[in-house]
Amino acid sequence: MGIGTGIFLFVVGAIITFALNFEVQFVNLDLIGYLLMGAGIVIFIISLIMVMKKRGTSETVRSVDNAGGERVTRRETRSDSDPLV
């Protein structure tokens, strides 16, 4: 959803900046368009970073220690580029 939102904001900002040719006295439409394009790029980059972070696989192993009878939980997270062990 974040990637689409970033693209949407960028496109709306570009339309406001480059396609609209009228002036409003109390607001600068070019500035608003540039701000929306900047916000769209930032949201797009942050969303890409978050997606790349989530690509790691998580594995939970639960076992019972025979010596003490305790439950042991081990969690491992590895990215797709890590070799399988």
N, CA, C and O of each residue as an XYZ file, in Angstrom:
340
protein
N       0.820     -1.185      0.000
C       0.000      0.000      0.000
C       0.869      1.256      0.000
O       0.515      2.252     -0.630
N       1.994      1.215      0.697
C       2.856      2.385      0.766
C       3.487      2.729     -0.565
O       3.651      3.903     -0.896
N       3.843      1.706     -1.333
C       4.458      1.954     -2.638
C       3.452      2.654     -3.557
O       3.798      3.607     -4.255
N       2.231      2.182     -3.550
C       1.187      2.803     -4.366
C       0.870      4.223     -3.925
O       0.615      5.095     -4.755
N       0.885      4.452     -2.623
C       0.643      5.798     -2.109
C       1.746      6.753     -2.533
O       1.476      7.895     -2.903
N       2.989      6.287     -2.481
C       4.110      7.115     -2.918
C       4.015      7.479     -4.383
O       4.249      8.627     -4.762
N       3.671      6.503     -5.206
C       3.525      6.765     -6.646
C       2.367      7.735     -6.891
O       2.479      8.651     -7.705
N       1.256      7.527     -6.181
C       0.096      8.403     -6.330
C       0.443      9.845     -5.980
O       0.111     10.763     -6.730
N       1.108     10.050     -4.844
C       1.475     11.411     -4.447
C       2.417     12.051     -5.456
O       2.291     13.236     -5.765
N       3.358     11.269     -5.969
C       4.285     11.808     -6.968
C       3.539     12.246     -8.226
O       3.807     13.320     -8.765
N       2.609     11.423     -8.693
C       1.865     11.734     -9.917
C       0.973     12.959     -9.704
O       0.913     13.840    -10.562
N       0.286     13.014     -8.572
C      -0.569     14.176     -8.302
C       0.280     15.445     -8.217
O      -0.111     16.488     -8.741
N       1.434     15.360     -7.561
C       2.318     16.522     -7.480
C       2.822     16.962     -8.840
O       2.912     18.159     -9.112
N       3.153     15.997     -9.706
C       3.606     16.340    -11.055
C       2.492     16.995    -11.865
O       2.737     17.937    -12.617
N       1.274     16.498    -11.710
C       0.144     17.107    -12.423
C      -0.084     18.529    -11.938
O      -0.280     19.435    -12.749
N      -0.062     18.736    -10.628
C      -0.270     20.085    -10.090
C       0.841     21.025    -10.552
O       0.580     22.180    -10.889
N       2.075     20.533    -10.568
C       3.202     21.392    -10.923
C       3.258     21.705    -12.409
O       3.411     22.865    -12.791
N       3.136     20.684    -13.252
C       3.415     20.868    -14.674
C       2.181     20.990    -15.572
O       2.277     21.555    -16.662
N       1.029     20.477    -15.142
C      -0.127     20.464    -16.035
C      -1.113     21.593    -15.769
O      -1.815     22.030    -16.681
N      -1.173     22.061    -14.549
C      -2.117     23.128    -14.243
C      -1.462     24.476    -14.499
O      -0.369     24.749    -14.004
N      -2.137     25.315    -15.273
C      -1.570     26.610    -15.652
C      -2.416     27.776    -15.174
O      -2.546     28.771    -15.886
N      -2.986     27.676    -14.001
C      -3.709     28.819    -13.477
C      -3.107     29.223    -12.137
O      -2.426     28.434    -11.483
N      -3.367     30.450    -11.747
C      -2.762     31.007    -10.534
C      -3.839     31.182     -9.464
O      -4.974     31.565     -9.748
N      -3.454     30.896     -8.257
C      -4.301     31.138     -7.099
C      -3.562     32.143     -6.231
O      -2.365     31.985     -5.990
N      -4.250     33.170     -5.759
C      -3.578     34.253     -5.052
C      -2.990     33.827     -3.712
O      -1.904     34.278     -3.349
N      -3.681     32.977     -2.976
C      -3.274     32.684     -1.603
C      -2.376     31.446     -1.474
O      -1.944     31.125     -0.367
N      -2.088     30.751     -2.564
C      -1.242     29.558     -2.475
C      -0.431     29.398     -3.758
O      -0.908     29.716     -4.847
N       0.781     28.910     -3.620
C       1.642     28.653     -4.768
C       1.501     27.180     -5.165
O       2.011     26.297     -4.475
N       0.809     26.920     -6.273
C       0.554     25.542     -6.686
C       1.828     24.801     -7.077
O       1.919     23.588     -6.885
N       2.806     25.511     -7.619
C       4.067     24.842     -7.956
C       4.750     24.303     -6.706
O       5.263     23.183     -6.717
N       4.763     25.074     -5.643
C       5.375     24.630     -4.395
C       4.642     23.418     -3.830
O       5.274     22.463     -3.380
N       3.324     23.454     -3.853
C       2.549     22.308     -3.365
C       2.846     21.066     -4.200
O       2.983     19.968     -3.659
N       2.945     21.239     -5.511
C       3.261     20.106     -6.382
C       4.631     19.520     -6.081
O       4.788     18.301     -6.020
N       5.625     20.384     -5.891
C       6.967     19.896     -5.562
C       6.982     19.196     -4.207
O       7.655     18.179     -4.040
N       6.240     19.738     -3.235
C       6.167     19.089     -1.927
C       5.516     17.707     -2.021
O       5.975     16.756     -1.388
N       4.460     17.602     -2.800
C       3.808     16.298     -2.977
C       4.728     15.309     -3.690
O       4.758     14.130     -3.337
N       5.472     15.771     -4.682
C       6.411     14.872     -5.363
C       7.512     14.411     -4.405
O       7.900     13.243     -4.415
N       8.013     15.334     -3.579
C       9.034     14.958     -2.603
C       8.509     13.957     -1.583
O       9.187     12.984     -1.251
N       7.303     14.199     -1.089
C       6.695     13.279     -0.129
C       6.461     11.910     -0.769
O       6.643     10.880     -0.119
N       6.061     11.898     -2.035
C       5.850     10.628     -2.736
C       7.131      9.832     -2.863
O       7.127      8.614     -2.685
N       8.227     10.507     -3.170
C       9.515      9.814     -3.289
C       9.951      9.251     -1.941
O      10.423      8.117     -1.859
N       9.791     10.050     -0.881
C      10.183      9.582      0.459
C       9.349      8.377      0.884
O       9.898      7.397      1.387
N       8.042      8.433      0.690
C       7.173      7.312      1.051
C       7.517      6.082      0.224
O       7.528      4.971      0.752
N       7.798      6.260     -1.059
C       8.156      5.145     -1.926
C       9.437      4.463     -1.440
O       9.494      3.235     -1.373
N      10.457      5.241     -1.102
C      11.732      4.679     -0.651
C      11.569      3.972      0.692
O      12.087      2.871      0.879
N      10.854      4.596      1.624
C      10.635      3.956      2.926
C       9.862      2.655      2.764
O      10.165      1.670      3.437
N       8.872      2.638      1.881
C       8.097      1.415      1.651
C       8.960      0.318      1.049
O       8.828     -0.848      1.420
N       9.843      0.678      0.123
C      10.748     -0.330     -0.440
C      11.666     -0.914      0.624
O      11.907     -2.121      0.641
N      12.178     -0.072      1.505
C      13.043     -0.560      2.581
C      12.272     -1.505      3.493
O      12.794     -2.548      3.889
N      11.044     -1.154      3.827
C      10.238     -2.015      4.696
C       9.918     -3.349      4.031
O       9.909     -4.384      4.697
N       9.658     -3.338      2.737
C       9.375     -4.584      2.023
C      10.614     -5.476      2.001
O      10.510     -6.690      2.178
N      11.780     -4.881      1.786
C      13.010     -5.666      1.765
C      13.313     -6.257      3.138
O      13.859     -7.356      3.229
N      12.966     -5.540      4.204
C      13.165     -6.054      5.553
C      12.274     -7.252      5.827
O      12.695     -8.208      6.479
N      11.047     -7.206      5.331
C      10.091     -8.278      5.587
C      10.378     -9.536      4.780
O       9.791    -10.583      5.051
N      11.254     -9.456      3.809
C      11.540    -10.618      2.975
C      12.272    -11.727      3.712
O      12.315    -12.859      3.231
N      12.843    -11.428      4.858
C      13.529    -12.447      5.642
C      12.522    -13.477      6.137
O      11.373    -13.141      6.421
N      12.946    -14.717      6.238
C      12.067    -15.766      6.731
C      12.359    -15.982      8.204
O      13.499    -15.865      8.652
N      11.337    -16.290      8.929
C      11.469    -16.504     10.360
C      11.114    -17.950     10.662
O      10.142    -18.488     10.131
N      11.897    -18.562     11.506
C      11.677    -19.960     11.849
C      11.711    -20.077     13.360
O      12.645    -19.597     14.002
N      10.701    -20.713     13.929
C      10.645    -20.923     15.373
C      10.710    -22.409     15.638
O       9.938    -23.181     15.068
N      11.630    -22.819     16.504
C      11.788    -24.221     16.863
C      11.542    -24.338     18.358
O      12.199    -23.667     19.154
N      10.609    -25.178     18.736
C      10.325    -25.406     20.148
C      10.675    -26.847     20.471
O      10.312    -27.773     19.746
N      11.374    -27.010     21.553
C      11.746    -28.356     21.966
C      11.795    -28.416     23.479
O      11.767    -27.385     24.150
N      11.869    -29.624     24.013
C      11.954    -29.841     25.445
C      13.347    -30.371     25.750
O      13.800    -31.345     25.149
N      14.023    -29.716     26.693
C      15.353    -30.141     27.114
C      15.206    -31.416     27.939
O      14.515    -31.419     28.957
N      15.851    -32.497     27.507
C      15.727    -33.792     28.184
C      16.342    -33.767     29.579
O      15.826    -34.423     30.483
N      17.421    -33.034     29.774
C      18.110    -33.050     31.060
C      17.285    -32.347     32.144
O      17.106    -32.898     33.230
N      16.792    -31.166     31.872
C      16.085    -30.391     32.897
C      14.583    -30.369     32.719
O      13.877    -29.915     33.620
N      14.073    -30.830     31.618
C      12.647    -30.810     31.354
C      12.122    -29.426     31.011
O      10.914    -29.195     31.055
N      13.006    -28.510     30.674
C      12.596    -27.148     30.349
C      12.232    -27.031     28.878
O      12.783    -27.724     28.022
N      11.295    -26.141     28.609
C      10.943    -25.857     27.228
C      11.930    -24.839     26.681
O      12.214    -23.827     27.322
N      12.443    -25.111     25.505
C      13.407    -24.226     24.865
C      12.805    -23.738     23.558
O      12.360    -24.536     22.733
N      12.793    -22.423     23.373
C      12.299    -21.838     22.132
C      13.441    -21.092     21.471
O      14.096    -20.256     22.094
N      13.673    -21.401     20.206
C      14.741    -20.750     19.453
C      14.126    -20.147     18.208
O      13.416    -20.825     17.465
N      14.398    -18.878     17.983
C      13.881    -18.198     16.792
C      15.054    -17.765     15.937
O      16.037    -17.216     16.436
N      14.938    -18.018     14.652
C      15.973    -17.610     13.709
C      15.333    -16.810     12.593
O      14.257    -17.154     12.104
N      15.995    -15.755     12.201
C      15.554    -14.970     11.058
C      16.716    -14.874     10.087
O      17.827    -14.502     10.465
N      16.452    -15.211      8.841
C      17.486    -15.119      7.831
C      16.875    -14.527      6.575
O      15.679    -14.673      6.321
N      17.691    -13.870      5.808
C      17.198    -13.304      4.559
C      17.274    -14.368      3.476
O      17.881    -15.423      3.659
N      16.646    -14.072      2.346
C      16.634    -15.039      1.238
C      18.031    -15.268      0.666
O      18.278    -16.301      0.044
N      18.941    -14.327      0.866
C      20.282    -14.479      0.294
C      21.184    -15.343      1.159
O      22.246    -15.767      0.701
N      20.778    -15.621      2.433
C      21.597    -16.468      3.295
C      21.516    -17.906      2.815
O      20.447    -18.356      2.404
N      22.623    -18.635      2.859
C      22.573    -20.050      2.462
C      21.850    -20.876      3.503
O      21.873    -20.562      4.693
N      21.216    -21.923      3.048
C      20.536    -22.825      3.957
C      21.555    -23.649      4.703
O      22.552    -24.090      4.131
N      21.306    -23.858      5.985
C      22.249    -24.621      6.810
C      21.675    -25.972      7.085
O      22.303    -26.783      7.765
